[in-house]
Amino acid sequence: MTPDCELLRQFARTNSEDAFAELVRRRLNLVYSAALRQVNGDEHLAKDVAQTVFSDLARKASSLSRYENLSGWLYTSAHFAAAKVIRGENRRREREVTFMRETTNETGSAGDWDKMRSVLDEAMHELKQAEREAILLRYFEDRPFGQLGATFGLNENAARMRVERALEKLRGIFARRGIVTVGALASVISANAVQLAPANLAAAVTTTSLAAAETGTLTLIKIMITTKLKLACSALAVAGAAAAFAVQQHSQNKMRAENESLRQQITQLQADNENVSNRLAEAGDTQKLSDDQFNELLRLRGEVGMLRQQTNELAGLRDENQQLQEAATRLQVSNNRMQFADSLSKFKANENKVVSAMKEVGLADRLYAGDNNNQYAFSLEQMTNELGSLYNSPLLDNVEFVNVGIASATQNVFMITLREHNPRQSPDGTWHRAYCLVDGSVQTAVSSDGNFASYERYDYASKGTIYSPPNQN
């Protein structure tokens, strides 16, 4: 069986739909089951999560092809995607007028699986990556120990010991949550952890993911956003593509009209031909026809020959029409890619402006501290002299002060003094947020879901007061 990494490399290199479809077929049940547990059995949300995970896999095919086995990455990706979906659902419910909850269809059960199901995925993500992948391969995918050993570079006994240690740690995590299994933990997981996804989901996921990935676009994007000259070229290419598409559309409409006219002529000639055949049948021997009838026969035979010629020409026109339609489709895809590249370039240019403005604010803040007992400012209003014309710049409307009032001589060079109040979402779906540190440098953090807690977790912004301008919510 072809390894996952080889299928992913094949897809990344050649955009092979068959290779990607095989990956979806192999791993869909794992992803769908993990998502289904975390969204409390909501099949529609589970399908959305599975779609998100495999769309991400298609977009990141090149970077993920180094993984020998994708189970761990897919399982973790499903966990985060499901968490994001749940957060979205919770926010939606909070906006509703009523706070009624849908009653669950499940009834209470004392079985081990009923106790474990709702917390299994969270407990699995408390394990280390190697431990989690060991349990995934052994009990979620029912792999033999020999195959596990080959995957991890261990012998069979060492692989068995790794799985047993991981299982004991998982059991301890359940125990801390007050869940004590009566039966064998491994048997419960093997029997229930992976469920069959709906029959038509694999085809839907494959089609949508391939459409979302647009394999090959990322290289084009990286090239086109490097300089302003290439940005201008991108805009010209978009305009040219749109004009070419309009010409193609006009040609197709004209071709359809000509095809319809030929069909009507063919229908009339076929009727005439049938009339001639009937007359020949009545006349019997053509030698008995009168001169007028014989001349009429010759004329109709000529028209039949023209009919055959026009039929052949119609077939050629149909082929040409099909080629035009395919060319128009390719042009539309190219146009979409150009528009995406243009949007991404504009986003990057705006981000550069925001970063430059924040650097100037950071410098002004340090100048302010030099004139005010070595203390940083609380707001932009305190630095009107230092900021000058930048004070009224709309680029600062989204800036907030963090750890205000700290001494400029702080030893924590990574402490945040400014940050963007609201993160910005890029056309590629990622979230960006700029931070100004105490040393005046500006860093831009990127998050897949808009959560920047991991970037700020080292007490960057957790101990000081956060001040936002009055016009911000």
N, C-alpha and C positions, 0 to 999 in steps of 0.2 A: 504494500500500500504506500502510495506517495506521501511523504511527510508533509505536515501542515506548512512548514517553512518553505518547502519547495513549491507547493501550490501557490503560496502568497507571492513568492518571487516571480513565478510564472505570470501571475496576474499583474504584478507591478511592471514587468518588462513588456508584456504583449497585450495587456488589457483583456486577457482570456476570460470570457464569461463562464466557460465550462469549469475552469479552475476555481473561480470564486464560488460558483454554485455548489461545487463539491465541498468547499470549506463550510458553506452555510448548512449543507445537508448533514455534515459530521457534527457540527457544534450547536445547531439550533436548539435541540432539546435541552442541552445544558443551560444555555442562556435564557431560554423561555421559562424553564422551571425555576431558576433562581429569581427571575423577575416576578413570576407569578406569586412566589411566597412573599416577596417584599411589598407587593402592591395589594396584599390581602385578597388574593384570588381574583382580582379584576382582570379578565382575559384581554379586554381592549387595551388597558394600560400595559399589560405584559407584552402585548404585540408591539406597542409603541416603543417600549424599552428595547425589545429585540431589534426593531428596525433601527433605532439610534445606535446600538452597539455595532451592528454590521455595517452601517453607513460610516461610522468612525473607522472600522477596520479597513474598508475600501479606500478611504481618504489617506490613511496612514500606512498603506500597504508596504511602501518602500522601507520605512523605518522599522516596522514590526517584523519584517521578513527574517531578521536575525534570530528570532525566537524559534527554538527547535519545536516547541509545543505551545499552542496558543490557548490552551485551556485556562491557565492562570490569568492571562491578560483578559480574556473574554469574561471570565467569572468576576474579576474585579471591576471591569468596565460596566458589567450589568449591575453590580452593586451600586456604583456611583450614579449610573443613569437612572436606576429605580429610585434612589434617594432624591434625585433632582425632580423626577416626576411626582413623587409624593409631596415634596415641598410645594410644587406648583398647584397640586390638587388642594393642599391645605390652604394656600393663599386664596384660591378660588372660593372655597367654602366659607372663608372668613368674610368675603365680600357679599355673600348672600344674605338676604334679609332674615331668614330663619336659620336656626342652628340644629335642625333635626338631623339625626344620623340614620342612615339606612341600616336596618337590622340585618344581621348576618344570617346566611342560610345554614351555617354549620351549627350543630348542637354540641354541647360539652361532651368531652370524651376523656377517659383516663389513660388512653393509649400513649405510648412514648412519643410517637410521631406528632400527635396533636399538641403535646407539650413543647416539642422541639421546633416545630415548623416555623413559627413566627420569629424565632431568634437565631435560627441556624446560620443564616448568611452573615449576620452581625458577628456571631461567635467565630465563624470561619475567618473573618477579617481581623480578628484579634491574634491569629496565628501568624508566624513569620511566613514569608512568601514560599520558601522551600517546603515548609510543613503543609501549607495550604495546598500547594500543587500535588504533594504526595497523596493527600486524602482525595483530591479531585480525581486524579488518575486511577487510584485504586478502587474507590467506592462510588464515585459519580459516573466514571466511565468503565468500570469493571476491567481494568487492565491487570494482567498477571504481574507478579513480582519481578519476573525476569525482564519484562519489557520496561518496568519502572526503573530497574537497575541500569538498563541501557540508556534510558533517557537522562538519568542523573549522573551517569558515569560511575556506578557502584555495582558490586556483585549482588546476587539475589538476596543473600542473608542481610547485607547492609541495607538494602532497600526495604526489606521487611521490618528491620529495626526502626528505620526512619518513620515508616508508616505507623508503627505501634506507638512510638513516642509522640507523634503528632496527634494520634487518637486519644492518648491519655491527657494531653494538654487540653484537647477539645472537651473531654469529659470534665476536666477541672473547671473550665470556663462555664459549662452548663451548671455545674454544682454551685459556683459562686452566684449564679442567677437563680438559684433555688430549684433547679430542674435536675432530678435524679432519675435516670432511666432504669426501668425494671429489667428490660431485655438487653441483648448485646447491642451496643451503640453502632457498631459497624453494620450489623444486619439491618437495623432500622434505617440507616442512611442509604444503604445499597438498595433497599426495597422501595424507598419513597422519594429520594432526593431528585431524581430526574424523571420527568413526565413527558409524554409525547406531545409535541406542539401540534396545533391544527394542521390538517393535511395541506391546505393551500397556502400556509404562511411562508414556506420556504421559497416558493416561486415569487411571491409578492416582495419578500425581503430582498431577494437577489436582484430583481428588476429595479426596485427603488434605490438600493444601495449603489448599484452601478451607475444609475442616472445621477445620484448625488455626488459620486466620487469624481466624475469627469476626469478620469486618469490622464495624466499628461498636462493638465492645466497648471499644476503647481509650478512646474519648471518654467512655463511661459510667464507666470505671474512674477516669480522671483527675478527674472531677467528684466521685465518691463518696469518694475518699480525702483530700479537702482538709480536712475538719473532722470532729471526733468526732461531731457531730450527724448528719452524713451517714453515718458508719459505723454508727450505731445504726439509721438508716433502712434501710441495706443488710441488716442482720441481720433486721429485721422483714420486709423484702421477701422474703428467702430463706424465712423460716418461712411466710409467706403463700403463696408459690409452691408450697411443698411440700404444704401443706394443700389447695390448689386442685387440685394434681395428683392427690392421693389421691381427692378427690371425683370428678374426671373418670374415674379408673380404675374406681371403683365403678359409675359410670353406664354405662361401656362394658360391664362384665361383665353388668350387668342387661339392657342392650340385646341383647347376644349371646344370652342365655337366651330373651328374647322372640322374637328372630329364629328361633331353633331351633324353638320351639313353633309359630310360624306356618308354618315349612317343613313340619313334620309334618302340620298341618291341611291345607295345600295338597296334599300328597301323597295324603292320604285322599280329599279332594274330587275330585281328578283321577281316582282309581280309581273313585269313584262315578259320575262323569260318563261315564267310558268304559263302565261297566256299563249306564247308561241308553242310551247310543248303540247298544250291542249289542241291547238290548231293543227299541228303536225300529226297528232294521233288521229284526228278526224280525217285529215287528208289522205293518210296512208302513204302511198308511194309518192315521193317528191317529184318524180318525173311527170305526174299528172297535174301538177300545179300550173296555174296560168302564169303568164309573164309577170303580171303585177304581184301575184302572190309570191312568186319566186324571188322577185326583187325585194319584197317586204321581208322575206326570210333572210336574205343576205344582209339586209340592214340590221335586223334583230341579232343575227349572229355577230355582227361587228360590235353591237352594243354589249353583247355578252362578253366579248373579248375585253372591251373597255372596263366592264364590271370587274372582271378578274384582275386587271391591272390595278384598278383603284382599290380593290380589296388588299392586294399586296402592299400598295402604298399606305393604306390605313394601318396595316400591321406595323410598318416601319414608323409611322407617326406615333402609334401607341408606345413603341419602344422608346422613341425620342422623348415622348411626354413623361414616361416613367423615369428616364434619366434626368430630366429637368426637375422632377419632384424630388428625386434623391439628392441632386445638387442643392436644391433649395433647403432641404433638411440639414445637410452638412453646413450650409452657409448660416442657417439659424443657430446651430450649435456653436459655430465659430463666433458668431455675433454675441451670443450669451457669454462665452468665455471672455471676449474682449470687454464687455460691460462689467463683468466681475473684476477683471484686472484693473479697469479704470476706477471702480469703487474702492478697491483695496488701496490703490495708489493715493487717492484722495484722503482716505482714512489715515494712511501713514504720514502724508504731508501735514495734516492737521495735528497729528500726534507730535510731530517734530516741533510745531509751533508751540504746543502746550508745554513740552519739555523745556524749550528755550525760555518761555515766559516764567516757568517755575524756577529755573536757574537764576534768572534775574531777581525774582522775589527772594530766593535764598541768599543771594549776595546782599540785597538791600536789608534783609533781616540781620545779617552779620554786621553791617554798617550801623544799623540801629542799636545793636547790642553794645558796640564800641562807644556809643554816645549816651548809653543809659545803664550805667553800672553793670555792664557785662551781662545783661538779661535780654533774652529774645522777646519779640513783640507778641501781643495777643491777637492782633487783627491787622488787616490791611490799612485800616483807618489810622493806625499809629505810625505808619511808614509813608505817609503821603509825600514828605520831602524826599525820602530816599528813592521812592518809586518813580516820581515825576509823572510823565505822560502814561506810563504803564499802569498807573493806578486805575484809570478808567477803561482799561482794555477788557473786552468781553471774554478774553481767554482766562481771566482770573475769576469769572463768575462761579466756577465749579471748584474753587480751591478752598480748603479748610485748614486751620492751624491745629497741630497736634503737639502734646507735651509743651503747652505754652508756658512762658515764664521761666523756662529752664536756663541755667547758666550756659553761656556760649563756650565755656571751657570744660564742658562735660567730657569725661573720659570715654563715654559710649559713642564712638564715631558712627555707629549704625542707627542711632536714635533718630526717629522720624520727626521732622518739624512741620512739614506740609504734606498734604496729599490731595488727590482729587476726591471731591465729596461723592460723586457718583461715577462708577466705572463706565467705560465706553465699550460698546460691543462692535467688534470688527465684522466686516462682511463674511469672513470665513467662520463666524460663530463664536470665536474666542472673546474673552473679556480682558480689557487692558486698564491699568490704573497706574498713574505716575506718582512717585514718592520723592520728596526732597529730604535728604538726610542732613544731620547737624553739620557735616563738613562742607555743605553747599552742593554736593553732587546730587544728580537726579537719576533715579532708576525707574524703569517701567516693568511692572509685574504683569504676567499673563496667566489667566485662569480659564479653565474650560467651562466652568459653571457660574462664574461671577463671585465665587467665594475666595477671599484673599486671606483667610485666617492663617493658613500655613505660612504665608509670607510675613505676617505680622506677629507670629506666635512667640518670638523671642523678646517679648516685652517692648517691642518697638513703640507701640502706641497704647499700652495697656495701663500705664501708671499715671499718665498726665491727663490734664483736662483737654477735651476736644472742643474747639470753638468753630462755629460755622457762621458765615455772613448772614445778616437778617433776611436776605431774599431767598435763602435756601430752605428746603423742607427737610 
